[in-house]
């Protein structure tokens, strides 16, 4: 009798407490449509879109969120310096890794230059960083554009809309040339200002970002069942910012955490 009276209540509670889907399957149309609805709300609530000429374009963080709900994460393969004496220019390549199946499912290339409108005084690290950001958005756009469109947004990453091409040099030089900011070292005799900035330039050692093999090892360890979803999400959001030393530390920390938890599980059993 007691069981009969409790059953309807338990069913009602279970219905109300139905958990939100943790992830979606891109191969199932009904799930991807649910993802589009979830994505539209997430982008709106967190203001992850930029309006250009009356249209809404999703920022790279929105594309990353869509990818993460499908178990697809970006890995920066390389960043190539294409600069010369007149221009700071970087090219980046990003691949997309499917955590469920352990395979690469997409890729994207992008460039950034200080010749672009609005980037004349960007520092070198900012140009390299924007190339990576654009490549991440481009890689996701190549496979998830239709989901972003279904969510009600334009299927082009907002960072691409910033690009307006290189600005050509003026045909006629001005009568009185004003001094221009020093953007990079030159091979001619240094000026007093350049000599003063030399120590700072020497101190700016390029960052050696984590290698693709280090990132793959981190992803492999994050897939261990003893690593929590919160730990996985936090690490994946920052994986492309790790340098080689921090990546090594992260791998060691994950291995130790797994060993400690396996030991605790064995004792409890």
C-alpha positions in Angstrom: 0.0 0.0 0.0 2.8 2.3 0.9 4.6 1.5 -2.3 1.4 2.2 -4.4 0.9 5.7 -2.9 4.6 6.6 -3.3 5.0 5.6 -6.9 3.1 8.5 -8.5 4.9 11.0 -6.4 8.3 9.5 -7.2 7.4 9.6 -10.9 6.4 13.3 -10.7 9.7 14.1 -8.9 11.7 12.2 -11.4 10.0 14.0 -14.2 10.7 17.5 -12.7 14.3 16.6 -11.9 15.1 15.3 -15.4 18.8 16.3 -15.9 19.9 18.6 -18.7 21.7 16.8 -21.5 25.4 16.8 -20.8 26.4 16.4 -24.5 24.9 15.9 -27.9 25.5 13.6 -30.9 26.0 15.5 -34.2 24.8 12.4 -36.1 21.3 12.6 -34.5 19.2 15.4 -36.0 16.8 15.7 -33.1 19.8 16.2 -30.7 21.4 18.8 -32.8 18.2 20.8 -33.0 18.1 20.7 -29.2 21.7 21.9 -29.2 20.7 24.8 -31.5 18.1 25.9 -29.0 20.5 25.5 -26.1 23.2 27.4 -28.1 20.9 30.3 -28.9 20.1 30.8 -25.2 23.7 30.5 -24.1 24.9 33.0 -26.7 22.2 35.5 -25.8 22.5 35.2 -22.0 26.3 35.6 -22.2 26.4 38.2 -24.9 28.7 36.2 -27.2 27.7 37.8 -30.5 28.7 40.9 -32.4 26.4 43.0 -34.5 27.7 44.0 -38.0 25.5 45.9 -40.4 22.4 44.7 -38.5 23.4 41.0 -38.5 24.5 39.0 -35.5 27.8 37.1 -35.7 28.9 34.6 -33.0 32.2 35.2 -31.2 34.7 32.4 -31.0 33.6 31.5 -27.4 30.2 30.7 -28.7 31.6 28.4 -31.4 33.8 26.7 -28.7 30.7 26.2 -26.5 28.9 24.5 -29.4 31.9 22.3 -30.0 32.3 21.3 -26.4 28.7 20.1 -26.2 29.5 17.8 -29.0 32.8 16.6 -27.4 34.9 18.4 -30.1 37.9 20.5 -28.9 40.4 22.7 -30.8 44.1 22.0 -31.0 46.5 24.6 -32.3 48.8 22.7 -34.7 51.2 25.5 -35.6 51.6 29.3 -35.7 53.9 30.5 -38.6 55.6 33.9 -38.6 55.2 35.4 -42.1 56.4 38.9 -41.1 58.8 41.1 -43.0 60.4 44.5 -42.4 57.1 46.3 -43.4 54.5 44.0 -41.9 53.8 41.8 -38.9 51.9 38.8 -40.1 51.1 35.3 -38.7 49.3 32.2 -40.0 47.8 29.6 -37.7 46.4 26.1 -38.2 43.9 24.5 -35.8 42.5 21.0 -35.9 39.4 19.7 -34.2 39.6 16.6 -32.1 36.6 14.4 -31.3 37.0 13.2 -27.7 34.4 10.4 -28.2 36.0 8.7 -31.1 39.6 9.9 -30.7 39.8 11.2 -34.3 40.4 14.5 -36.0 37.2 15.8 -37.6 38.1 19.2 -39.0 40.7 21.9 -39.5 41.0 25.6 -40.2 43.6 28.1 -41.3 43.7 31.9 -40.6 46.1 34.8 -40.8 46.3 38.2 -39.0 48.4 41.2 -40.0 49.1 44.7 -38.6 48.3 46.0 -42.1 44.6 45.4 -41.4 42.4 48.3 -40.5 42.5 49.0 -36.8 45.6 46.8 -36.1 48.4 49.2 -37.1 49.7 49.5 -33.6 49.1 45.9 -32.4 52.1 44.2 -30.7 53.5 41.0 -32.3 52.0 38.7 -29.7 48.5 40.1 -30.3 48.8 39.5 -34.0 49.9 35.9 -33.4 47.1 35.4 -30.9 44.4 36.7 -33.2 45.6 34.4 -36.0 45.0 31.5 -33.6 41.6 32.8 -32.5 40.5 33.2 -36.1 41.7 29.7 -36.9 39.7 28.2 -34.1 36.5 29.9 -35.3 37.2 28.9 -38.9 37.7 25.2 -38.0 34.4 25.1 -36.1 32.7 27.0 -38.9 33.7 24.4 -41.4 31.7 21.7 -39.6 29.2 23.5 -37.4 28.0 26.4 -39.5 24.5 24.9 -40.0 24.0 24.5 -36.2 24.9 28.2 -35.7 22.4 29.1 -38.5 19.8 26.9 -36.8 20.4 28.9 -33.6 19.5 32.1 -35.5 22.9 33.6 -36.1 25.1 34.2 -39.2 27.3 31.2 -40.0 30.6 33.2 -40.0 32.8 33.8 -36.9 32.7 37.4 -35.6 36.5 37.5 -35.7 36.5 37.0 -39.4 34.3 40.1 -39.9 37.1 42.3 -38.4 39.3 41.5 -41.4 39.2 44.2 -44.0 42.3 43.4 -46.0 45.7 45.1 -46.1 45.9 48.8 -46.4 47.9 49.9 -49.4 50.8 52.3 -48.9 50.0 55.9 -50.0 51.1 56.7 -53.6 52.5 60.1 -52.8 54.7 60.7 -49.7 53.7 63.7 -47.6 55.7 66.8 -47.7 56.7 66.5 -44.1 57.1 63.0 -42.9 56.1 62.4 -39.3 58.1 59.9 -37.2 56.4 56.5 -37.1 56.4 54.1 -34.2 59.1 51.4 -34.2 57.2 48.2 -34.8 60.3 45.8 -35.1 64.0 45.6 -35.2 65.7 46.8 -38.5 69.1 46.0 -40.0 70.2 49.6 -40.4 72.1 51.6 -37.7 69.9 51.9 -34.6 68.6 55.2 -33.5 68.9 56.4 -29.9 65.3 55.5 -29.3 65.9 52.0 -30.7 69.0 51.6 -28.4 66.9 52.5 -25.4 64.3 49.9 -26.3 66.9 47.2 -27.0 67.0 45.6 -23.5 63.2 45.3 -23.5 63.2 43.7 -27.0 65.9 41.2 -25.9 63.9 40.3 -22.9 60.8 39.4 -25.0 61.5 35.7 -25.6 58.9 34.0 -27.8 56.6 31.7 -25.9 57.0 28.0 -26.7 53.4 26.8 -26.7 52.6 23.2 -25.8 53.2 20.7 -28.6 50.5 18.7 -30.3 51.7 15.5 -28.6 51.5 17.2 -25.2 47.9 18.3 -25.9 46.9 14.9 -27.1 48.3 13.3 -23.9 46.4 15.9 -21.8 43.2 15.0 -23.7 43.8 11.3 -23.2 44.2 11.7 -19.5 41.1 13.9 -19.2 39.1 11.1 -20.7 39.9 8.9 -17.7 36.6 8.1 -15.8 38.2 9.3 -12.5 38.6 12.9 -13.9 35.5 15.0 -13.2 33.6 16.9 -15.9 34.4 20.2 -14.2 38.2 19.4 -14.2 37.9 18.4 -17.9 36.1 21.5 -18.9 38.4 23.8 -17.1 41.5 22.2 -18.6 40.1 22.1 -22.2 39.2 25.8 -22.1 42.8 26.7 -21.3 44.7 24.0 -23.3 45.7 26.3 -26.1 47.2 28.8 -23.7 49.6 26.4 -22.1 53.3 26.6 -22.8 55.5 23.5 -22.8 56.5 23.8 -19.2 52.9 24.2 -17.9 51.7 21.4 -20.2 54.3 19.1 -18.6 53.2 20.1 -15.2 49.5 19.5 -16.2 50.3 16.0 -17.5 52.1 15.1 -14.2 49.3 16.5 -12.1 46.6 14.6 -14.0 48.6 11.3 -13.8 49.1 11.8 -10.0 45.4 12.6 -9.5 44.4 9.4 -11.4 46.8 7.3 -9.4 45.7 8.7 -6.1 42.0 8.2 -6.9 42.6 4.7 -8.2 44.3 3.9 -4.9 41.4 5.4 -2.9 38.9 3.4 -5.0 40.8 0.2 -4.4 40.9 0.8 -0.6 37.2 1.6 -0.5 36.4 -1.6 -2.4 
